Amino acid sequence: MTIHHIGIIMNGVTGRMGTNQHLIRSIAAIRKQGGLPLPNGDVILPDPILVGRSASKLAALAEANGISRWSTDLAACLANPADTVYFDAQITSSRAESVKQAIAAGKHIYCEKPTGSSLAQSLELARLAREAGVKNGVVQDKLFLPGLIKLKRLVDSGFFGKILSVRMEFGYWVFEGDWQAAQRPSWNYRKEDGGGIIVDMFAHWRYVLDNLFGEVRAVSCLGVTHIDERVDENGKPYACTADDAAYATFLLEGGVVVQANSSWTVRVNREDLLTIQVDGTEGSAVAGLRDCKTQHRVNTCKPVWNPDIPNPFSFRDQWQEVPDNQIFDNGFKAQWELFLKHIVLDTPFPWDLLEGAKGTQLSDLGLRSWQERRWIDVPELTI
Ligand SMILES: NC(=O)c1ccc[n+]([C@@H]2O[C@H](COP(=O)([O-])OP(=O)(O)OC[C@H]3O[C@@H](n4cnc5c(N)ncnc54)[C@H](O)[C@@H]3O)[C@@H](O)[C@H]2O)c1
């Protein structure tokens, strides 16, 4: 048995996503389980070095997760040939510069979305990685949610017949930070720091729609900044310069119509923080983060509009749960494992920097559609 030690430079790992999803639930979890077993009996053992700006935070995080290496000097880390992978979960506006340095140092790249602050920047990263011949991947975690895995199963089985439309409701109330602390970092609400829900969520919607229902071909989007002022992590009020809600329609290859509401200013009255309803000629489904329920054509009730009588239907009871039928691991960990196998075994990993750039393309075009108050076509993207 061979143990494949993979040195990973993890930058931005003191942040919300870096700490919780990528370090604790993914890399530290893989180490705790003794590494990632391969079919031939070998094991991949990730060996991370935590990188960031605050020595005290890094030291505490490393200690808490049984990791011996940390550094505040990215250039020195990139100079170490033993660390072959660079991972980035910094704030979006800092990502491109660091990824470029890592590509120049010959590292394989894995990073959070959005990959850049503009399509030009995201495409440049994809091009540089291709030219350098380094492997590369972008986090597309929603594809690994149990609810979406079940939805994909339904699509692949032909359950829907012809898919007509998709309704996506995403969001929850993010507190303003005055009388209750906000659940998201304040940079999300400042355009100048790379914030905004369109930039954040359209990066997800692109790969979700492309992978499940067909390539996005056109977008119409209205963005809004509903809350003008919030209070930051230090108790200081700041002006919100970025959109906190987006009301969008997408047209997909094949004619599927998608309505997507994304909002940090909505109070949840649905079964989950993200729900996706798919209506097809043969059946419909509603997926949340973990669950998915269906209603087949033959089980569809026949309501008649009549407000003069009490509603005789209990609509939510007319759906059937899709069973788990498998064990679902954390989605970020599942994707990390595929990326590590891609590095060691060269197994396919389709979610690369070019796919990531498609997410930036959609948010760029969504912002333009809002600004110009019109539908915009989404052209094919090539490097
Ligand atoms: N895949 C997902 O579902 C998902 C969800 C949320 C956020 N994200 C992405 O992950 C990235 C990080 O988001 P987060 O919510 O963890 O943010 P965060 O503010 O909690 O963490 C940001 C990290 O970047 C570092 N950083 C580097 N330069 C900085 C600067 N100038 N100002 C502030 N921090 C700086 C911080 O030290 C910290 O480690 C973003 O690109 C975001 O779009 C992805």
The ligand as a Tripos MOL2 file, in Angstrom:
@<TRIPOS>MOLECULE
LIG
   44    48     1     0     0
SMALL
NO_CHARGES

@<TRIPOS>ATOM
      1 N1        -19.5610   27.6120   -1.9510 N.am      1 LIG1
      2 C1        -20.3850   28.2770   -1.1740 C.2       1 LIG1
      3 O1        -21.5070   27.8700   -0.9130 O.2       1 LIG1
      4 C2        -19.9540   29.5900   -0.5940 C.ar      1 LIG1
      5 C3        -20.7090   30.1650    0.4440 C.ar      1 LIG1
      6 C4        -20.2700   31.3740    0.9790 C.ar      1 LIG1
      7 C5        -19.1410   31.9820    0.4860 C.ar      1 LIG1
      8 N2        -18.4500   31.4100   -0.5410 N.ar      1 LIG1
      9 C6        -17.2510   32.0570   -1.0940 C.3       1 LIG1
     10 O2        -16.1700   31.8170   -0.2210 O.3       1 LIG1
     11 C7        -15.3260   32.9620   -0.1490 C.3       1 LIG1
     12 C8        -15.1540   33.3560    1.3150 C.3       1 LIG1
     13 O3        -16.4110   33.6890    1.8700 O.3       1 LIG1
     14 P1        -16.6530   33.6610    3.4620 P.3       1 LIG1
     15 O4        -18.1090   33.8150    3.6370 O.co2     1 LIG1
     16 O5        -15.9400   32.5080    4.0450 O.co2     1 LIG1
     17 O6        -15.9250   35.0280    3.8770 O.3       1 LIG1
     18 P2        -15.1580   35.4030    5.2440 P.3       1 LIG1
     19 O7        -15.1640   36.8800    5.3050 O.co2     1 LIG1
     20 O8        -15.7210   34.6420    6.3890 O.co2     1 LIG1
     21 O9        -13.6810   34.8710    4.9940 O.3       1 LIG1
     22 C9        -12.8020   35.5410    4.1260 C.3       1 LIG1
     23 C10       -11.4020   34.9900    4.2260 C.3       1 LIG1
     24 O10       -10.5800   35.7820    3.3560 O.3       1 LIG1
     25 C11        -9.5060   36.3430    4.0940 C.3       1 LIG1
     26 N3         -9.1650   37.6470    3.5460 N.ar      1 LIG1
     27 C12        -8.1380   37.8710    2.6920 C.ar      1 LIG1
     28 N4         -8.0790   39.1700    2.3710 N.ar      1 LIG1
     29 C13        -9.0850   39.7940    3.0150 C.ar      1 LIG1
     30 C14        -9.5260   41.1390    3.0810 C.ar      1 LIG1
     31 N5         -8.8910   42.1080    2.4090 N.pl3     1 LIG1
     32 N6        -10.6200   41.4250    3.8340 N.ar      1 LIG1
     33 C15       -11.2630   40.4480    4.5110 C.ar      1 LIG1
     34 N7        -10.8790   39.1390    4.4910 N.ar      1 LIG1
     35 C16        -9.7910   38.8190    3.7510 C.ar      1 LIG1
     36 C17        -9.9760   36.3620    5.5440 C.3       1 LIG1
     37 O11        -8.8930   36.3840    6.4170 O.3       1 LIG1
     38 C18       -10.7960   35.0870    5.6290 C.3       1 LIG1
     39 O12        -9.9390   33.9830    5.8460 O.3       1 LIG1
     40 C19       -15.9740   34.0340   -1.0230 C.3       1 LIG1
     41 O13       -15.3560   34.0740   -2.2670 O.3       1 LIG1
     42 C20       -17.3990   33.5540   -1.1750 C.3       1 LIG1
     43 O14       -17.9710   33.9380   -2.4080 O.3       1 LIG1
     44 C21       -18.8390   30.2360   -1.0730 C.ar      1 LIG1
@<TRIPOS>BOND
     1     1     2 1
     2     2     3 2
     3     2     4 1
     4     4     5 ar
     5     4    44 ar
     6     5     6 ar
     7     6     7 ar
     8     7     8 ar
     9     8     9 1
    10     8    44 ar
    11     9    10 1
    12     9    42 1
    13    10    11 1
    14    11    12 1
    15    11    40 1
    16    12    13 1
    17    13    14 1
    18    14    15 2
    19    14    16 1
    20    14    17 1
    21    17    18 1
    22    18    19 2
    23    18    20 1
    24    18    21 1
    25    21    22 1
    26    22    23 1
    27    23    24 1
    28    23    38 1
    29    24    25 1
    30    25    26 1
    31    25    36 1
    32    26    27 ar
    33    26    35 ar
    34    27    28 ar
    35    28    29 ar
    36    29    30 ar
    37    29    35 ar
    38    30    31 1
    39    30    32 ar
    40    32    33 ar
    41    33    34 ar
    42    34    35 ar
    43    36    37 1
    44    36    38 1
    45    38    39 1
    46    40    41 1
    47    40    42 1
    48    42    43 1
@<TRIPOS>SUBSTRUCTURE
     1 LIG1         1 GROUP 0 **** ****
